[in-house]
């Protein structure tokens, strides 16, 4: 319920803090003539479950909805925004996407998916050039 408040209550301290930091990152990018900034939504593992993307657990759907709110804010602020859903759902013979049962950070396999997708999107961003809004 606290994360729901942080992501869906646009007047919450957490959301205002997110907006402020995203503005700072965009300003740093602009001041240094960088293309972007980039917002890569992780859409990562969900506990120890191997996610059935045709019928994801309710908690994962909520998790994705939190990410969607951040993606919307990134678009609003002019970030180049992308997520990992297509890459995650295309992987066959999936294993757990977390390190182990005590550590919910993304697994090594998931890091490879992230890195490959980040590389593809950086190349895509370079090719489309500097725009005010990428969404």
URZI-V34632 format. One record per residue. N is the residue number from 0. PSI is psi as a letter, one per 20 degrees, with the letter a starting at -180 (999 if undefined). Layout:
# URZI-V34632
<<N & PSI> <N & PSI>>
This chain:
# URZI-V34632
<<0 & h> <1 & h> <2 & h> <3 & g> <4 & g> <5 & h> <6 & h> <7 & i> <8 & n> <9 & i> <10 & i> <11 & q> <12 & g> <13 & g> <14 & g> <15 & h> <16 & g> <17 & g> <18 & g> <19 & g> <20 & h> <21 & h> <22 & g> <23 & g> <24 & g> <25 & g> <26 & g> <27 & g> <28 & g> <29 & g> <30 & h> <31 & j> <32 & l> <33 & q> <34 & p> <35 & b> <36 & r> <37 & p> <38 & o> <39 & o> <40 & p> <41 & h> <42 & l> <43 & b> <44 & r> <45 & n> <46 & b> <47 & j> <48 & q> <49 & o> <50 & p> <51 & o> <52 & i> <53 & h> <54 & m> <55 & q> <56 & q> <57 & h> <58 & h> <59 & h> <60 & g> <61 & g> <62 & g> <63 & h> <64 & h> <65 & g> <66 & h> <67 & h> <68 & g> <69 & g> <70 & g> <71 & g> <72 & g> <73 & g> <74 & g> <75 & h> <76 & i> <77 & k> <78 & q> <79 & o> <80 & p> <81 & r> <82 & a> <83 & j> <84 & g> <85 & g> <86 & h> <87 & g> <88 & i> <89 & i> <90 & p> <91 & q> <92 & l> <93 & q> <94 & a> <95 & q> <96 & j> <97 & r> <98 & g> <99 & a> <100 & i> <101 & i> <102 & o> <103 & j> <104 & q> <105 & q> <106 & r> <107 & g> <108 & g> <109 & h> <110 & h> <111 & g> <112 & g> <113 & g> <114 & g> <115 & g> <116 & h> <117 & g> <118 & g> <119 & g> <120 & h> <121 & g> <122 & g> <123 & g> <124 & g> <125 & g> <126 & h> <127 & i> <128 & a> <129 & o> <130 & r> <131 & h> <132 & p> <133 & i> <134 & 999>>
